[in-house]
Amino acid sequence: MTFPGPGRRTLTGMTGILTARRVPPPSKAFDLLLAGGLTVFFGFLSLAQAQLGGVFSLLMLGPLVWRRKYPELVFFGVSGVAVLQWLAGVDLQVGNIGLLVALYTISVYGEVRYSRIALGVGGLGVLMATARYYATSDWRQQITMMVAFGAVVFGVWAFGERRRTRGLYVAQLEERAAQLERDRDREAALAVSNERTRIAREIHDVVAHGLSIMIVQADGGLYAADASPEQAKKALATIGDTGRASLTEMRKMLGLLKQDEQNELDPDQPRPQPGVDSLPELIENVREAGLSVDYQVTGTPRDLPALLGLTAYRIVQEGLTNTLKHAGPGAHACVTLHFGREMLTVVVTDDGRGAGVASSSDPGHGLVGMRQRASISGGTVSAGPKAGGGYEVVAKLPYDLPGSP
């Protein structure tokens, strides 16, 4: 038994009694056996009793081979044969069971509108059969036979309708389960994509910051190699320390990525991520790279969510990295954290020449990454040249993260 589903016509897609259904081979074999058995047993039995009645029986039973492929056409064709039988005055035959089989079939597999019409045709057939074959009976017997025939016709139709409803319900459950599985796959793919974006952003922040310090130290060491060997050694030591620190942090992130590939990401699992408490160490590393940096905290410090602390740390890191790359020699930077009543304000400024350089070159992922991080935390980032020279990055990060109660 098959119902509309993937690859089959749905009820709304069927347009007429000539619409062909796709019937699986097992169902075709069953219909062939059913029609053949009914034709051999009832058809030839009727043919032995009455020659004309046997012909009508064969005409009503033979088309049942195609009952599932053309349910409407088979029913109305069999009904037409029954009308000819009624007009010819041929008595009811055992082969008239083909009418009931066709009625059941159209109620299960046919269009809903044609199924309703078939019920009406069956009711009309009950009236016609009672009027013709029980015309000489008294009215009590006529009513009894009419009720009996009507009960059989309606019972067959109702049983088929129930099978249709149950089949459609099962098909809907299967489709819903398939849709839920597709939604789950999409959500999993989106989670993987978001995690890859996060890791790429983390890698960019670590690599860009570490390489900027190493480049500045390498350039300084190159110039100081002849005049001040001690300064050159100090620069080389800073390069080594920065490289090792960046490599260690990179390995941590790659370890998280490898763990995510083996297990589902646990949002409650602690991650070794820096926060505002790590800013003094970051600023000290930048100072060792040769950039003068002032750091101040205003307002009343408070504990921050891990995501908010990481966002503030990465924004400061990216701002100082840009200063190292673009501000030029002799530049001075200032980092300010202001703990307000409703939000944390992060300000990174410098007095160098970086505004013109940064605007004329490819901005890369830095500013975009800062804005993405801030938007995830429900905040904003603005960046641009200051009046009087230099560059300024201002991030406003609300304490209440999106989705928090």
Secondary structure by P-SEA (a helix, b strand, c coil): ccccccccccccccccccccccccaaaaaaaaaaaaaaaaaaaaaaaaacaaaaaaaaaaccccccccccaaaaaaaaaaaaaaaaaaccccccccaaaaaaaaaaaccccaaaaaaaaaaaaaaaaaaaacccccccaaaaaaaaaaaaaaaaaaaaaaaaaaaaaaaaaaaaaaaaaaaaaaaaaaaaaaaaaaaaaaaaaaaaaaaaaaaaaaaaaaaaaaccccaaaaaaaaaaaaaaaaaaaaaaaaaaaaaaaaaacccccccccccccccaaaaaaaaaaaabbbbbbbbccccccccaaaaaaaaaaaaaaaaaaacccccbbbbbbbbbbcccbbbbbbbbcccaaaaaaacccccaaaaaaaaaaaacbbbbbbbcccbbbbbbbbbbccccccc
